[in-house]
Amino acid sequence: MVDTERAPVGEVTLAAAIFDAPVRQHLLQAMVVRQQARHRRGTASTKTRGEVAGSNKKPWRQKGTGRARAGSRTSPIWRGGGIVFGPKPHDYDRGMNKKERRQALCAALTLKRREGRLLILERFSVEAIKTKALKALLEKLNLSNVLIVVAEPDERLFLSARNLPGVKVLVSAGINVRDVLSHQDLVLTRAAVDKIQEALA
């Protein structure tokens, strides 16, 4: 554990079951796909030939006109007709049980630790809502693309980070596989580590 100057200030015990877990790539992939799928609204909708407005009367007689036979104005091959196999509202959520979700998050945390991209700070905060101050602090820590996880909501930190590209701040309860893997570095406060280990124990 270090401070904002990267100077050692103590030690923190990391649970092997969480930060030294087996890294199963298929679980990481499944979890990221699930998270992305859950962001889809699933509201796209088209009308079939039975739903569009139009008469079911035969437009013209079957034979003798020289034109192709037709039975309905709602036919998909007609302008204004129905749509064949078009999208309908549905849920894109992919099922994944609690044990698999936990294993995927532990694997993501383990991956960051093994890559040397996990940094544990005693505390992480800013004195005022100022993006410039947070940017300077991150540059001092040699961090650019980073996910910062804190134990409790910190409005000053959230507002200071919102305009920095590649920087995201989360509360420990909201840590997830997609955000961990999509950022180069992971910064945890000591209090956040305790809460994560308590939740995943």
Secondary structure by P-SEA (a helix, b strand, c coil): cccccccccbbbbbccccccccccaaaaaaaaaaaaaaaccccbbbbcccccccccccccccccccccccccccccccccbbbcccccccccbbbbcaaaaaaaaaaaaaaaaaaccbbbbcbbbbccccaaaaaaaaaaacccbbbbbbccccaaaaaaacccccbbbbccccccaaaaaaccbbbbcaaaaaaaaaaac
